[in-house]
Protein backbone atom coordinates (compact mmCIF):
# COMPACT_ATOMS: atom_id res chain seq x y z
CA UNK A 1 0.00 0.00 0.00
CA UNK A 2 1.43 3.36 -0.96
CA UNK A 3 1.32 6.43 1.27
CA UNK A 4 -1.32 8.02 -1.00
CA UNK A 5 -3.52 4.91 -0.79
CA UNK A 6 -3.17 4.85 2.99
CA UNK A 7 -4.08 8.54 3.24
CA UNK A 8 -7.16 8.00 1.02
CA UNK A 9 -8.33 5.04 3.13
CA UNK A 10 -7.90 6.98 6.38
CA UNK A 11 -9.64 10.05 4.97
CA UNK A 12 -12.55 7.91 3.80
CA UNK A 13 -12.81 6.11 7.16
CA UNK A 14 -12.55 9.22 9.33
CA UNK A 15 -14.25 11.82 7.16
CA UNK A 16 -11.20 14.09 7.43
CA UNK A 17 -9.77 15.92 4.43
CA UNK A 18 -6.73 14.51 2.63
CA UNK A 19 -4.78 17.58 3.78
CA UNK A 20 -5.60 16.91 7.42
CA UNK A 21 -4.66 13.23 7.11
CA UNK A 22 -1.35 14.10 5.41
CA UNK A 23 -0.48 16.52 8.22
CA UNK A 24 -1.19 13.85 10.87
CA UNK A 25 1.64 11.71 9.47
CA UNK A 26 0.10 8.24 9.31
CA UNK A 27 2.47 5.49 8.19
CA UNK A 28 1.98 1.79 7.46
CA UNK A 29 2.86 -0.44 10.39
CA UNK A 30 5.74 -2.81 9.86
CA UNK A 31 6.00 -6.14 11.66
CA UNK A 32 8.36 -6.13 14.61
CA UNK A 33 11.30 -8.45 13.99
CA UNK A 34 11.35 -11.45 16.29
CA UNK A 35 14.56 -11.80 18.29
CA UNK A 36 15.13 -15.55 18.52
CA UNK A 37 18.18 -15.34 20.77
CA UNK A 38 16.64 -13.00 23.34
CA UNK A 39 16.10 -14.39 26.82
CA UNK A 40 12.51 -14.32 28.06
CA UNK A 41 11.57 -11.37 30.24
CA UNK A 42 11.42 -12.76 33.78
CA UNK A 43 11.94 -11.59 37.34
CA UNK A 44 14.00 -13.61 39.80
CA UNK A 45 12.07 -12.72 42.96
CA UNK A 46 14.64 -14.32 45.28
CA UNK A 47 17.44 -12.23 43.78
CA UNK A 48 15.28 -9.11 44.01
CA UNK A 49 14.59 -9.75 47.71
CA UNK A 50 18.33 -10.16 48.37
CA UNK A 51 19.02 -6.77 46.78
CA UNK A 52 16.21 -5.19 48.79
CA UNK A 53 17.57 -6.66 52.02
CA UNK A 54 21.00 -5.16 51.30
CA UNK A 55 19.61 -1.74 50.34
CA UNK A 56 16.99 -1.56 53.10
CA UNK A 57 18.09 -3.62 56.13
CA UNK A 58 15.48 -4.16 58.81
N, CA, C and O atoms as CSV, one atom per row, in Angstrom:
chain,resi,resn,atom,element,x,y,z
A,1,UNK,N,N,0.848,-1.169,0.000
A,1,UNK,CA,C,0.000,0.000,0.000
A,1,UNK,C,C,0.898,1.237,0.000
A,1,UNK,O,O,1.814,1.350,0.814
A,2,UNK,N,N,0.633,2.136,-0.895
A,2,UNK,CA,C,1.425,3.360,-0.965
A,2,UNK,C,C,0.920,4.357,0.077
A,2,UNK,O,O,-0.155,4.186,0.652
A,3,UNK,N,N,1.710,5.391,0.304
A,3,UNK,CA,C,1.320,6.429,1.267
A,3,UNK,C,C,0.033,7.106,0.822
A,3,UNK,O,O,-0.828,7.398,1.653
A,4,UNK,N,N,-0.116,7.361,-0.477
A,4,UNK,CA,C,-1.324,8.016,-0.997
A,4,UNK,C,C,-2.554,7.135,-0.775
A,4,UNK,O,O,-3.616,7.629,-0.397
A,5,UNK,N,N,-2.406,5.822,-1.012
A,5,UNK,CA,C,-3.524,4.909,-0.790
A,5,UNK,C,C,-3.914,4.880,0.685
A,5,UNK,O,O,-5.097,4.896,1.024
A,6,UNK,N,N,-2.914,4.838,1.553
A,6,UNK,CA,C,-3.170,4.848,2.990
A,6,UNK,C,C,-3.908,6.122,3.390
A,6,UNK,O,O,-4.894,6.068,4.125
A,7,UNK,N,N,-3.433,7.255,2.910
A,7,UNK,CA,C,-4.080,8.536,3.235
A,7,UNK,C,C,-5.530,8.552,2.756
A,7,UNK,O,O,-6.412,9.027,3.472
A,8,UNK,N,N,-5.784,8.033,1.542
A,8,UNK,CA,C,-7.159,8.000,1.022
A,8,UNK,C,C,-8.048,7.112,1.896
A,8,UNK,O,O,-9.182,7.481,2.201
A,9,UNK,N,N,-7.542,5.951,2.295
A,9,UNK,CA,C,-8.328,5.043,3.133
A,9,UNK,C,C,-8.654,5.681,4.476
A,9,UNK,O,O,-9.780,5.576,4.961
A,10,UNK,N,N,-7.680,6.336,5.070
A,10,UNK,CA,C,-7.897,6.982,6.378
A,10,UNK,C,C,-8.875,8.138,6.234
A,10,UNK,O,O,-9.762,8.307,7.071
A,11,UNK,N,N,-8.723,8.929,5.189
A,11,UNK,CA,C,-9.636,10.055,4.969
A,11,UNK,C,C,-11.062,9.557,4.765
A,11,UNK,O,O,-12.011,10.157,5.269
A,12,UNK,N,N,-11.213,8.460,4.024
A,12,UNK,CA,C,-12.548,7.909,3.796
A,12,UNK,C,C,-13.143,7.359,5.101
A,12,UNK,O,O,-14.335,7.525,5.360
A,13,UNK,N,N,-12.320,6.713,5.910
A,13,UNK,CA,C,-12.811,6.107,7.156
A,13,UNK,C,C,-13.139,7.144,8.219
A,13,UNK,O,O,-14.081,6.966,8.991
A,14,UNK,N,N,-12.367,8.231,8.265
A,14,UNK,CA,C,-12.551,9.219,9.335
A,14,UNK,C,C,-13.386,10.421,8.934
A,14,UNK,O,O,-13.896,11.142,9.791
A,15,UNK,N,N,-13.527,10.641,7.626
A,15,UNK,CA,C,-14.254,11.817,7.160
A,15,UNK,C,C,-13.405,13.078,7.146
A,15,UNK,O,O,-13.909,14.164,6.858
A,16,UNK,N,N,-12.109,12.940,7.457
A,16,UNK,CA,C,-11.204,14.091,7.428
A,16,UNK,C,C,-10.778,14.376,5.987
A,16,UNK,O,O,-10.901,13.520,5.111
A,17,UNK,N,N,-10.278,15.586,5.759
A,17,UNK,CA,C,-9.773,15.921,4.432
A,17,UNK,C,C,-8.414,15.258,4.223
A,17,UNK,O,O,-7.729,14.909,5.184
A,18,UNK,N,N,-8.031,15.088,2.954
A,18,UNK,CA,C,-6.729,14.512,2.632
A,18,UNK,C,C,-5.613,15.365,3.237
A,18,UNK,O,O,-4.610,14.832,3.712
A,19,UNK,N,N,-5.783,16.675,3.221
A,19,UNK,CA,C,-4.776,17.577,3.775
A,19,UNK,C,C,-4.583,17.324,5.268
A,19,UNK,O,O,-3.453,17.279,5.754
A,20,UNK,N,N,-5.677,17.161,5.986
A,20,UNK,CA,C,-5.597,16.907,7.425
A,20,UNK,C,C,-4.902,15.574,7.690
A,20,UNK,O,O,-4.046,15.482,8.570
A,21,UNK,N,N,-5.266,14.551,6.935
A,21,UNK,CA,C,-4.664,13.229,7.113
A,21,UNK,C,C,-3.165,13.286,6.820
A,21,UNK,O,O,-2.369,12.708,7.560
A,22,UNK,N,N,-2.774,13.977,5.749
A,22,UNK,CA,C,-1.348,14.104,5.407
A,22,UNK,C,C,-0.580,14.779,6.533
A,22,UNK,O,O,0.542,14.378,6.841
A,23,UNK,N,N,-1.164,15.793,7.147
A,23,UNK,CA,C,-0.478,16.516,8.223
A,23,UNK,C,C,-0.378,15.699,9.512
A,23,UNK,O,O,0.473,15.979,10.356
A,24,UNK,N,N,-1.241,14.693,9.669
A,24,UNK,CA,C,-1.187,13.850,10.866
A,24,UNK,C,C,-0.042,12.846,10.810
A,24,UNK,O,O,0.395,12.344,11.845
A,25,UNK,N,N,0.449,12.550,9.599
A,25,UNK,CA,C,1.635,11.714,9.468
A,25,UNK,C,C,1.429,10.224,9.666
A,25,UNK,O,O,2.292,9.561,10.241
A,26,UNK,N,N,0.312,9.681,9.207
A,26,UNK,CA,C,0.097,8.236,9.307
A,26,UNK,C,C,1.115,7.491,8.453
A,26,UNK,O,O,1.495,7.957,7.379
A,27,UNK,N,N,1.550,6.343,8.932
A,27,UNK,CA,C,2.474,5.486,8.191
A,27,UNK,C,C,2.024,4.037,8.324
A,27,UNK,O,O,1.408,3.669,9.324
A,28,UNK,N,N,2.327,3.209,7.320
A,28,UNK,CA,C,1.982,1.791,7.456
A,28,UNK,C,C,2.793,1.150,8.573
A,28,UNK,O,O,3.975,1.449,8.744
A,29,UNK,N,N,2.154,0.271,9.326
A,29,UNK,CA,C,2.856,-0.439,10.391
A,29,UNK,C,C,3.675,-1.571,9.793
A,29,UNK,O,O,3.222,-2.281,8.895
A,30,UNK,N,N,4.859,-1.723,10.293
A,30,UNK,CA,C,5.737,-2.810,9.856
A,30,UNK,C,C,5.793,-3.851,10.970
A,30,UNK,O,O,5.742,-3.499,12.148
A,31,UNK,N,N,5.898,-5.126,10.610
A,31,UNK,CA,C,6.002,-6.142,11.658
A,31,UNK,C,C,7.294,-5.975,12.456
A,31,UNK,O,O,8.341,-5.624,11.910
A,32,UNK,N,N,7.197,-6.229,13.731
A,32,UNK,CA,C,8.360,-6.131,14.611
A,32,UNK,C,C,9.197,-7.390,14.423
A,32,UNK,O,O,8.666,-8.497,14.517
A,33,UNK,N,N,10.483,-7.246,14.162
A,33,UNK,CA,C,11.301,-8.452,13.990
A,33,UNK,C,C,11.371,-9.261,15.284
A,33,UNK,O,O,11.490,-8.704,16.375
A,34,UNK,N,N,11.297,-10.552,15.145
A,34,UNK,CA,C,11.351,-11.452,16.287
A,34,UNK,C,C,12.801,-11.744,16.619
A,34,UNK,O,O,13.570,-12.147,15.746
A,35,UNK,N,N,13.178,-11.547,17.860
A,35,UNK,CA,C,14.556,-11.805,18.290
A,35,UNK,C,C,14.616,-13.207,18.875
A,35,UNK,O,O,14.212,-13.426,20.018
A,36,UNK,N,N,15.115,-14.148,18.102
A,36,UNK,CA,C,15.127,-15.550,18.523
A,36,UNK,C,C,16.071,-15.806,19.687
A,36,UNK,O,O,15.803,-16.674,20.518
A,37,UNK,N,N,17.165,-15.069,19.758
A,37,UNK,CA,C,18.178,-15.339,20.771
A,37,UNK,C,C,17.950,-14.582,22.071
A,37,UNK,O,O,18.737,-14.721,23.007
A,38,UNK,N,N,16.906,-13.798,22.146
A,38,UNK,CA,C,16.642,-13.000,23.341
A,38,UNK,C,C,16.103,-13.884,24.457
A,38,UNK,O,O,15.251,-14.742,24.227
A,39,UNK,N,N,16.604,-13.667,25.662
A,39,UNK,CA,C,16.102,-14.389,26.824
A,39,UNK,C,C,14.692,-13.905,27.153
A,39,UNK,O,O,14.373,-12.739,26.920
A,40,UNK,N,N,13.859,-14.769,27.681
A,40,UNK,CA,C,12.513,-14.322,28.061
A,40,UNK,C,C,12.592,-13.285,29.184
A,40,UNK,O,O,13.513,-13.304,30.000
A,41,UNK,N,N,11.624,-12.395,29.208
A,41,UNK,CA,C,11.571,-11.366,30.238
A,41,UNK,C,C,10.996,-11.986,31.508
A,41,UNK,O,O,9.811,-12.314,31.564
A,42,UNK,N,N,11.836,-12.144,32.521
A,42,UNK,CA,C,11.416,-12.757,33.775
A,42,UNK,C,C,11.994,-11.972,34.953
A,42,UNK,O,O,12.927,-11.184,34.795
A,43,UNK,N,N,11.431,-12.199,36.117
A,43,UNK,CA,C,11.937,-11.586,37.343
A,43,UNK,C,C,12.336,-12.712,38.290
A,43,UNK,O,O,11.537,-13.608,38.566
A,44,UNK,N,N,13.550,-12.668,38.778
A,44,UNK,CA,C,13.995,-13.615,39.799
A,44,UNK,C,C,13.675,-12.978,41.145
A,44,UNK,O,O,14.437,-12.146,41.639
A,45,UNK,N,N,12.550,-13.367,41.739
A,45,UNK,CA,C,12.072,-12.723,42.961
A,45,UNK,C,C,13.020,-12.927,44.132
A,45,UNK,O,O,13.154,-12.042,44.976
A,46,UNK,N,N,13.679,-14.081,44.197
A,46,UNK,CA,C,14.637,-14.320,45.279
A,46,UNK,C,C,15.817,-13.352,45.184
A,46,UNK,O,O,16.254,-12.795,46.191
A,47,UNK,N,N,16.320,-13.161,43.985
A,47,UNK,CA,C,17.436,-12.231,43.783
A,47,UNK,C,C,17.000,-10.805,44.115
A,47,UNK,O,O,17.752,-10.048,44.730
A,48,UNK,N,N,15.796,-10.447,43.710
A,48,UNK,CA,C,15.281,-9.108,44.005
A,48,UNK,C,C,15.178,-8.881,45.517
A,48,UNK,O,O,15.537,-7.808,46.003
A,49,UNK,N,N,14.697,-9.866,46.254
A,49,UNK,CA,C,14.591,-9.745,47.707
A,49,UNK,C,C,15.962,-9.602,48.362
A,49,UNK,O,O,16.103,-8.866,49.339
A,50,UNK,N,N,16.977,-10.298,47.835
A,50,UNK,CA,C,18.328,-10.160,48.366
A,50,UNK,C,C,18.828,-8.734,48.190
A,50,UNK,O,O,19.420,-8.168,49.109
A,51,UNK,N,N,18.598,-8.152,47.026
A,51,UNK,CA,C,19.019,-6.769,46.777
A,51,UNK,C,C,18.278,-5.800,47.692
A,51,UNK,O,O,18.862,-4.838,48.192
A,52,UNK,N,N,16.995,-6.056,47.906
A,52,UNK,CA,C,16.208,-5.190,48.792
A,52,UNK,C,C,16.715,-5.278,50.229
A,52,UNK,O,O,16.776,-4.268,50.930
A,53,UNK,N,N,17.075,-6.474,50.663
A,53,UNK,CA,C,17.566,-6.663,52.020
A,53,UNK,C,C,18.894,-5.916,52.220
A,53,UNK,O,O,19.141,-5.382,53.301
A,54,UNK,N,N,19.729,-5.874,51.211
A,54,UNK,CA,C,21.004,-5.163,51.297
A,54,UNK,C,C,20.778,-3.656,51.308
A,54,UNK,O,O,21.419,-2.928,52.066
A,55,UNK,N,N,19.857,-3.193,50.458
A,55,UNK,CA,C,19.612,-1.737,50.336
A,55,UNK,C,C,18.791,-1.200,51.494
A,55,UNK,O,O,18.967,-0.052,51.902
A,56,UNK,N,N,17.888,-2.028,52.030
A,56,UNK,CA,C,16.991,-1.564,53.101
A,56,UNK,C,C,16.991,-2.580,54.236
A,56,UNK,O,O,16.014,-3.312,54.399
A,57,UNK,N,N,18.063,-2.644,55.026
A,57,UNK,CA,C,18.089,-3.624,56.130
A,57,UNK,C,C,17.038,-3.293,57.168
A,57,UNK,O,O,16.688,-2.131,57.376
A,58,UNK,N,N,16.544,-4.329,57.811
A,58,UNK,CA,C,15.480,-4.158,58.809
A,58,UNK,C,C,16.084,-3.875,60.159
A,58,UNK,O,O,15.357,-3.700,61.137
